[in-house]
Amino acid sequence: MKNKNTFFASATAALAAASSLGLMPAASAADIYMNPNAAITKQWQKNSATYGKPLAKEVCVTGAGCAQQFENAVITWSRNTGVKVLSGAERAQAYVDAGGVKTLGALESDAWNNSFCGPSVTTFNGSNSSRWLLVVDEGKASVGSKIDLNSDAGKKWLAERAQTKQCFDAVAETPTPTQTDSVVTPAPEMIIDGVDWTHSMTNRGQQSRWLVREGKTYVIATDDETNILPSATAYEVPWMGVASNATELWQNPSPSVEFTAGSNNQFAIIGYPVADAVWDGDTAVQEFKYGTVSWTQGKEPTVRLNVEGTQRLIDLETYFPDIKLEKKDDRFYVAERQYGYENKGFSEYYVFDTQSGNMAHLSHAMYENYMASPEKFGAIDSSFTNPNNSYHSASFKLNDSQSISMVDAGTSAFYTVFYTVETTTTAADGTQHTETSGKHMASTWVPQDPATVDWSQAYYEPRQGALVYTDELSVLIVKANADGTAPAEGAPVYRSHLLGAQKSLQTIGTWTQYAEWANGYWGGEATDATALGLPIADPVLTNKDGVSYETQQFEGGTITWRMLSEDYANVDQATITLNEIGQARLGQ
């Protein structure tokens, strides 16, 4: 039986994060509640001895993300960046003092040595699309100084820094007197093929250094500490410095990248070149550590990740270290991600297609349909996933004139995968016309019979005294016996689509109505969802003005839920109406 643990961590250090900075007000040295389902808690558990005890509760700001300060680190999470850690007590305090998650948003990585500003981090605030560079340690700029790279001032600094060689908040250095005729001899390891790399620019994220000579940019491989590898070769990268967007992404890598075929964002993770560019006319193709770059003069280059690059993309997009691509056959590499808890949960898949060089992020139903007959759909082109509502879509290239789009709305009552076929024809005058066929049903989910459930694989929710078994995006709920190891004798089993859909979101760090039902709110206090108790009937589907609603009776009241439909609206929370039993439970 899988018993849920509720995590509390004792804070013995001074607590100093003010709410105006985006973290909770200073708490006492009493126990600090840590949400067991939060991504930050899960990251802290992996290395709690290093991170230290929490100094404040986790705080979430809509759109910006979540953050929690510890004795020796600050850990943040957002849908754009995933879970990231800024190590070091002083550096974590610099993040808090600069405004925390409320101002800066979530970290994009740990600190790295910015060539112009010294030890720094970048953050992204999705609430206003600001992207900050924050100085977190002494060096070339003042600790705590920051600039929004998406602002006019930030863009001006980015454009001029190669010439000024200074940070946006440079600290003047006292020059050291030297003899005018003195000559500094470079270290032998910095001389590569007769070229001095002493003053080259470092790029820790790409494990490389780069240098401009006679108008051309050269890149060489380094270790994680930016030391040039003993056997490394410097290669010219013809598009770097010419194609501005790709150059900026490569030179200032951000882990916040998208699952989009050929996306220029993927230049942030391609690493260093491993061969010279091969020219064919005005087009150059060059192999990098994590993919292949194609560039036609006068245009922006495109990138096609290899298997290792695709794995790196998955690692940066998620915080689950066990999601690893494995070779399925001569064409596909597949990694499975299971939502929820370690039972029959809801799975989705990352599929890398070597035929197209692209990856798709597919729901379970989409994966089953596509892998059963990939020739029916064609090569993977791109995909999109909305973590808010389990919506998945993917596009496939059947041939030069036909493409197929597949959509899974991610609902339990309408758990159906649809696909459309687009056919493009070219007229004699060169104009193109695209025709789209109607929706075709690919598959329909069949609910599991409660009588066949293995309750030893269910999840015990002690606050509700219930066993919960995941069946795709719904859950089966039954009253548990005294020790929570099996259903109570004669207890009925009821299905809940609402709690199932809300539960599927818990692994991305959100606090949903399922979490409230199972745990109460952040501090454990009861909410309307907690007061509902156990369901006493199966849900009933109704329709009003063309919109589908589901109602369900619980011990403590009734829920009404606007369900997902084929227009793929976002997951709504249910409206809860408590009865006398539920009202009485609110104070418990």
C-alpha positions in Angstrom: 0.0 0.0 0.0 1.3 3.4 -0.9 0.9 5.8 2.1 1.2 9.5 1.5 3.7 11.4 3.7 3.1 15.0 4.7 6.3 16.9 4.9 7.2 19.3 7.6 10.7 20.7 8.0 12.1 22.5 11.1 13.5 26.0 10.5 16.2 26.9 13.0 17.8 29.7 11.1 16.6 33.3 10.9 13.7 33.7 8.5 14.0 36.8 6.4 11.9 36.7 3.2 9.3 39.5 3.1 6.1 39.1 1.2 6.9 42.3 -0.7 9.8 40.5 -2.2 7.6 37.6 -3.5 8.2 35.2 -0.6 6.2 34.6 2.6 6.7 36.9 5.7 9.3 35.7 8.2 8.0 32.7 10.1 9.0 31.5 13.5 11.3 28.6 14.1 8.2 26.3 14.2 7.7 23.6 11.7 7.2 24.9 8.1 4.7 23.0 6.0 6.0 21.7 2.7 3.5 20.6 0.0 4.3 16.9 -0.6 3.1 17.2 -4.2 5.0 20.3 -5.1 7.9 20.1 -7.5 10.1 22.2 -5.2 9.5 19.7 -2.3 10.5 16.8 -4.5 13.7 18.6 -5.6 14.5 19.4 -2.0 14.0 15.8 -1.0 16.7 14.7 -3.4 19.5 16.7 -1.6 18.0 18.1 1.6 21.3 18.0 3.4 22.9 20.3 0.9 20.0 22.7 0.5 19.4 22.9 4.2 16.2 23.6 6.1 13.5 25.8 4.7 13.5 29.5 5.8 10.0 30.2 4.5 6.9 28.5 3.0 6.8 28.0 -0.7 5.1 30.9 -2.4 3.4 30.9 -5.8 2.6 34.0 -7.8 0.2 33.6 -10.7 2.1 33.5 -14.0 5.5 34.1 -12.4 6.0 30.7 -10.7 6.8 29.4 -7.3 9.8 29.8 -5.0 11.1 28.6 -1.6 14.2 29.8 0.2 16.4 27.3 2.1 19.4 27.7 4.3 21.8 27.2 1.4 19.7 27.6 -1.7 16.6 28.9 -3.3 14.5 26.5 -5.4 12.0 27.8 -8.0 9.5 26.3 -10.4 7.4 27.5 -13.2 5.7 26.0 -16.3 8.2 27.8 -18.5 11.4 26.8 -16.7 10.6 23.7 -14.6 12.5 23.2 -11.3 15.8 25.1 -10.9 18.1 25.6 -8.0 20.3 28.6 -7.1 23.0 27.2 -4.8 24.7 29.2 -2.0 23.1 31.1 0.9 24.4 34.5 -0.2 23.4 34.0 -3.8 19.9 32.8 -2.7 19.6 35.9 -0.5 20.6 38.1 -3.5 17.6 36.6 -5.5 15.3 37.3 -2.6 16.5 40.8 -2.0 16.2 41.6 -5.7 12.4 40.9 -5.6 12.1 37.1 -5.5 9.5 35.3 -7.6 7.1 38.2 -7.5 9.5 40.4 -9.5 12.0 38.1 -11.1 9.9 35.0 -11.7 11.6 31.6 -11.7 15.2 30.7 -12.2 16.3 29.4 -15.7 19.5 27.8 -14.3 22.0 27.8 -11.4 24.5 30.7 -11.4 27.1 30.9 -14.2 30.0 33.2 -14.9 28.7 35.8 -17.3 31.5 37.1 -19.4 30.5 40.7 -18.8 28.9 40.7 -15.3 30.5 37.8 -13.4 28.5 35.2 -11.4 24.9 35.7 -12.5 21.5 34.0 -13.1 18.7 34.5 -15.6 15.1 34.3 -14.6 11.8 34.4 -16.5 8.6 36.0 -15.2 5.6 34.7 -17.2 3.2 37.2 -15.7 4.7 40.0 -17.7 7.2 38.2 -20.1 10.2 39.8 -18.5 13.5 38.0 -18.5 16.0 39.2 -15.9 19.8 38.9 -15.6 20.7 39.1 -11.9 24.2 39.5 -10.5 24.5 37.2 -7.5 28.2 37.4 -6.5 31.0 39.9 -6.4 33.1 40.4 -9.5 32.4 42.7 -12.4 29.2 44.3 -11.1 27.3 45.0 -7.9 25.7 42.0 -6.2 21.9 42.3 -6.6 22.0 44.5 -9.7 19.5 43.3 -12.4 18.2 44.2 -15.8 15.2 43.0 -17.8 16.8 41.7 -21.0 13.4 42.1 -22.8 13.2 45.8 -21.9 14.6 48.6 -24.1 17.5 49.1 -21.7 18.2 45.3 -21.8 18.1 45.1 -25.5 20.4 48.2 -25.8 22.9 46.6 -23.4 22.8 43.3 -25.3 23.5 45.1 -28.6 26.4 47.1 -27.2 28.1 44.8 -24.7 30.4 43.2 -27.3 31.9 46.7 -27.9 31.8 48.1 -24.3 33.0 44.8 -22.7 31.1 45.9 -19.6 28.2 44.8 -17.5 25.1 47.0 -17.4 26.1 47.9 -13.9 29.9 47.7 -14.2 32.1 48.2 -11.1 35.1 50.3 -11.8 38.4 48.5 -11.2 41.6 50.2 -10.1 44.1 49.6 -12.8 47.2 47.8 -11.8 50.4 49.7 -12.7 52.4 47.9 -15.4 55.5 48.5 -17.4 54.5 49.8 -20.8 56.9 47.4 -22.4 55.8 44.3 -20.4 54.6 41.3 -22.3 52.1 38.8 -20.8 52.9 35.3 -21.9 49.7 33.2 -22.4 49.4 29.8 -20.7 50.4 27.0 -23.0 47.0 25.3 -22.7 45.4 28.5 -24.1 47.4 28.3 -27.4 45.5 26.1 -29.9 46.9 25.7 -33.4 48.9 28.9 -32.8 45.9 31.0 -31.7 45.7 32.6 -28.2 42.4 31.8 -26.5 43.2 33.7 -23.3 40.7 36.5 -24.0 38.0 34.3 -25.6 34.4 34.4 -24.3 33.2 31.5 -22.2 29.9 29.7 -22.6 29.3 27.3 -19.8 25.9 26.3 -21.0 27.3 25.2 -24.4 30.5 23.8 -22.8 32.6 26.0 -25.1 34.6 29.1 -25.7 34.2 31.4 -28.7 36.6 33.9 -30.3 36.2 36.4 -33.2 39.3 36.7 -35.5 39.3 38.8 -38.7 35.5 39.0 -38.7 35.0 35.2 -38.3 33.7 33.4 -35.2 35.5 30.2 -33.9 34.2 27.9 -31.3 36.1 25.3 -29.2 34.9 22.6 -26.7 35.5 22.9 -23.0 34.8 21.1 -19.8 32.1 22.2 -17.3 34.6 24.7 -15.8 35.3 26.3 -19.3 38.8 24.7 -19.5 39.6 23.9 -23.1 39.6 20.1 -23.6 43.1 18.8 -24.4 42.2 17.3 -27.7 39.7 20.0 -28.8 39.7 21.5 -32.3 38.5 25.0 -33.0 35.9 25.3 -35.8 34.6 28.3 -37.7 30.9 28.7 -37.3 29.9 30.7 -40.4 26.4 31.9 -39.2 27.5 33.1 -35.8 27.6 36.8 -35.6 25.7 37.0 -38.9 22.4 35.4 -38.0 21.5 37.6 -35.0 18.7 35.6 -33.4 20.5 32.2 -33.5 23.7 33.8 -32.3 22.0 35.4 -29.3 20.3 32.1 -28.3 23.6 30.2 -28.6 25.7 32.8 -26.8 23.2 33.3 -24.0 21.6 29.9 -23.6 18.4 29.6 -21.6 16.9 26.2 -20.5 13.5 27.5 -21.2 13.0 26.0 -24.7 9.9 24.7 -26.5 9.0 21.3 -28.1 8.7 22.8 -31.6 10.3 21.1 -34.6 13.1 23.2 -35.9 12.6 25.9 -33.3 15.4 28.4 -33.2 15.1 28.2 -29.4 16.9 24.9 -29.7 20.1 26.8 -30.6 20.3 27.3 -26.8 21.2 23.6 -26.3 23.1 22.4 -29.4 26.5 22.6 -27.7 29.8 23.1 -29.7 30.7 22.2 -33.3 32.4 18.8 -33.9 33.2 19.3 -37.5 33.8 22.0 -40.2 30.8 23.3 -42.0 30.2 21.7 -45.4 29.1 24.1 -48.1 26.8 23.4 -51.0 26.4 26.6 -53.0 25.3 29.3 -50.5 24.1 26.7 -47.9 26.3 25.4 -45.1 25.6 22.3 -42.9 27.5 21.7 -39.7 27.4 19.0 -37.1 27.3 20.1 -33.4 27.4 17.9 -30.3 23.7 17.8 -30.0 22.4 18.3 -33.5 22.9 19.6 -37.1 22.7 23.2 -38.1 21.7 24.2 -41.7 22.3 27.8 -42.8 21.6 29.5 -46.1 23.2 32.9 -46.4 20.8 35.8 -45.9 18.4 33.7 -43.7 18.3 32.5 -40.1 19.8 29.0 -39.6 17.7 26.0 -38.6 18.6 23.2 -36.1 17.8 19.5 -36.1 18.6 17.8 -32.8 20.1 14.3 -32.7 19.1 11.7 -30.1 21.4 13.1 -27.5 20.1 16.6 -28.1 16.6 15.5 -27.8 17.4 13.8 -24.5 19.0 17.1 -23.3 15.8 18.9 -24.3 13.7 16.5 -22.3 16.0 16.9 -19.3 15.7 20.7 -19.4 11.9 20.7 -20.0 11.2 18.4 -17.1 12.5 17.8 -13.6 12.1 14.0 -13.8 15.6 12.4 -14.1 14.1 9.0 -15.0 12.6 10.1 -18.3 15.2 8.6 -20.7 14.8 7.9 -24.4 15.2 4.2 -25.2 15.5 2.7 -28.7 12.2 1.1 -29.6 13.1 0.0 -33.1 15.2 1.1 -36.1 13.3 4.3 -36.4 11.9 5.5 -33.0 13.3 6.4 -29.6 10.7 6.6 -26.8 10.6 7.9 -23.2 7.5 7.3 -21.0 6.4 9.8 -18.3 3.9 8.6 -15.8 1.7 11.2 -14.1 0.4 10.9 -10.6 1.6 8.2 -8.3 3.3 4.9 -8.8 0.2 3.0 -9.8 -1.8 2.7 -13.0 -1.5 6.5 -13.5 -1.8 8.5 -16.6 1.1 8.2 -19.0 2.4 10.3 -21.9 5.3 9.8 -24.2 8.2 11.6 -25.8 8.8 10.1 -29.2 11.9 10.9 -31.3 11.6 10.1 -35.0 14.9 9.5 -36.7 13.2 9.7 -40.1 12.4 13.4 -39.6 14.8 14.3 -36.8 11.8 15.7 -34.8 10.2 14.8 -31.4 6.6 14.8 -30.4 5.1 15.0 -26.9 2.1 12.6 -27.1 -0.7 11.6 -24.8 -1.2 7.9 -24.1 -4.0 7.6 -26.6 -2.1 9.5 -29.3 0.9 7.3 -28.7 -1.1 4.1 -29.0 -2.7 5.3 -32.3 0.5 6.7 -33.9 2.8 3.8 -33.0 0.2 1.2 -34.2 0.5 2.5 -37.7 3.0 5.4 -38.2 2.8 5.0 -42.0 -0.8 6.1 -41.7 0.2 9.5 -40.2 3.7 10.1 -41.6 6.9 11.5 -40.0 6.7 13.5 -36.8 6.8 17.2 -37.5 6.0 19.1 -34.3 3.8 19.0 -31.2 2.3 21.2 -28.5 1.3 20.4 -24.9 -0.6 22.6 -22.5 0.2 21.4 -18.9 -2.9 23.3 -17.6 -5.4 20.9 -19.1 -3.5 17.9 -20.4 -4.2 19.1 -24.0 -1.9 17.6 -26.6 -1.6 18.2 -30.3 0.9 16.9 -32.9 1.4 17.3 -36.6 2.8 14.7 -39.0 4.1 14.9 -42.5 2.5 12.2 -44.6 4.1 13.3 -47.9 5.0 16.5 -49.7 1.4 17.6 -50.1 -0.4 16.0 -47.1 0.0 16.7 -43.4 -2.0 15.3 -40.5 -2.9 16.9 -37.2 -3.8 14.9 -34.1 -5.5 16.3 -31.0 -6.2 14.9 -27.6 -8.3 17.3 -25.5 -7.3 15.5 -22.4 -10.7 14.9 -20.8 -12.2 11.8 -19.2 -15.8 12.1 -20.3 -14.8 13.0 -23.9 -11.6 11.1 -23.9 -11.3 10.9 -27.7 -8.5 11.5 -30.0 -9.3 13.3 -33.3 -7.2 13.8 -36.4 -7.6 16.0 -39.5 -6.0 15.6 -42.9 -4.7 18.7 -44.8 -4.1 18.3 -48.5 -2.2 21.1 -50.3 -2.4 21.5 -54.1 -0.5 24.0 -56.3 -2.4 25.7 -59.2 -0.8 26.5 -62.6 -0.2 30.1 -61.5 1.7 28.9 -58.5 -0.9 29.6 -55.8 -1.5 27.0 -53.2 -4.8 25.8 -51.8 -5.2 23.7 -48.7 -8.2 21.5 -48.0 -8.9 20.1 -44.6 -11.0 17.0 -44.0 -13.4 16.6 -41.1 -12.5 15.2 -37.7 -11.9 11.5 -37.6 -12.2 9.6 -34.3 -8.9 7.8 -33.6 -9.8 6.0 -30.3 -12.1 6.2 -27.4 -11.2 5.5 -23.7 -13.0 2.6 -22.1 -13.4 3.0 -18.3 -12.1 0.2 -16.2 -14.7 -1.9 -14.4 -14.4 -1.2 -10.6 -14.8 -4.9 -10.0 -11.4 -5.6 -11.7 -9.4 -3.0 -9.7 -6.4 -4.2 -7.7 -6.8 -2.1 -4.6 -3.3 -2.9 -3.4 -2.1 -0.6 -6.1 -4.4 2.3 -5.0 -3.3 5.4 -3.1 -4.4 5.9 0.5 -5.7 9.4 1.4 -5.7 9.4 5.2 -7.5 12.7 5.7 -10.5 11.3 3.7 -10.1 7.7 4.8 -10.2 6.7 1.2 -8.4 4.6 -1.3 -8.0 6.3 -4.7 -7.2 4.4 -7.9 -6.3 6.3 -11.1 -8.1 5.2 -14.3 -6.7 7.5 -17.0 -8.0 11.0 -16.2 -10.6 9.8 -13.7 -10.3 8.2 -10.3 -12.2 5.4 -8.5 -12.8 6.2 -4.8 -13.8 3.8 -2.0 -13.9 4.1 1.8 -10.8 2.4 3.3 -10.6 0.0 6.2 -9.1 1.2 9.5 -5.5 0.8 8.5 -5.9 2.0 5.0 -4.8 -1.2 3.3 -8.0 -2.3 1.6 -11.6 -1.2 1.0 -13.9 -1.2 3.9 -16.2 -4.2 3.9 -19.2 -3.6 1.6 -18.1 0.0 0.8 -19.4 1.1 -2.7 -17.0 2.4 -5.3 -17.7 5.7 -7.2 -15.9 7.4 -10.0 -14.9 11.1 -10.1 -13.9 12.8 -13.3 -13.3 16.1 -11.6 -10.9 14.8 -9.0 -9.2 12.6 -11.7 -8.6 15.6 -14.0 -7.3 17.7 -11.1 -5.1 15.0 -9.8 -3.4 14.6 -13.1 -2.0 18.1 -12.7 -0.4 17.5 -9.4 3.0 16.3 -10.7 3.7 19.8 -12.2 3.6 21.4 -8.8 0.2 23.0 -8.8 -2.3 23.0 -5.9 -5.5 21.8 -7.4 -8.9 20.9 -6.0 -7.7 17.3 -5.7 -4.9 18.5 -3.4 -7.4 20.5 -1.4 -9.8 17.5 -1.2 -6.9 15.3 0.0 -4.8 17.6 2.1 -6.7 20.9 2.8 -5.0 24.1 1.8 -1.3 25.0 2.1 -1.3 25.0 5.9 -3.6 22.0 6.1 -6.7 24.1 6.9 -10.0 22.7 5.5 -11.5 24.1 2.3 -14.8 23.5 0.6 -13.1 20.7 -1.4 -11.8 19.1 1.8 -15.3 19.3 3.4 -16.9 17.3 0.6 -15.7 14.0 2.0 -16.4 10.8 0.0 -18.6 10.6 -3.1 -22.0 8.9 -2.5 -23.0 8.6 -6.2 -21.5 8.5 -9.6 -21.4 11.7 -11.6 -24.3 12.7 -13.8 -23.8 14.4 -17.1 -26.1 17.3 -18.1 -26.2 19.8 -21.0 -27.2 23.4 -20.9 -27.0 25.8 -23.9 -24.7 23.4 -25.6 -22.2 23.2 -22.7 -21.6 19.9 -20.9 -21.8 19.9 -17.1 -21.2 17.2 -14.6 -22.8 17.1 -11.1 -21.9 14.7 -8.4 -23.1 14.1 -4.8 -20.6 13.8 -1.9 -21.1 13.3 1.8 -20.7 17.0 2.4 -22.3 18.6 -0.6 -22.6 18.7 -4.4 -20.2 19.7 -7.2 -21.0 21.2 -10.6 -18.3 21.1 -13.2 -18.1 22.5 -16.7 -16.3 19.7 -18.5 -13.9 19.9 -21.4 -15.5 19.7 -24.8 -14.3 19.5 -28.3 -13.4 23.2 -28.3 -10.6 22.2 -25.9 -11.4 24.8 -23.2 -9.2 24.9 -20.1 -9.9 22.7 -17.2 -12.4 24.5 -14.9 -12.5 24.1 -11.1 -15.8 22.8 -9.9 -18.5 24.9 -8.1 -19.0 23.4 -4.7 -22.2 23.7 -2.7 -21.9 22.4 0.9 -24.7 20.8 2.9 -24.9 20.9 6.7 -22.4 18.1 7.0 -19.9 19.9 4.8 -20.4 23.2 6.6 -19.7 21.5 9.9 -16.4 20.1 8.5 -15.0 23.5 7.5 -14.0 24.2 11.1 -12.3 20.8 11.6 
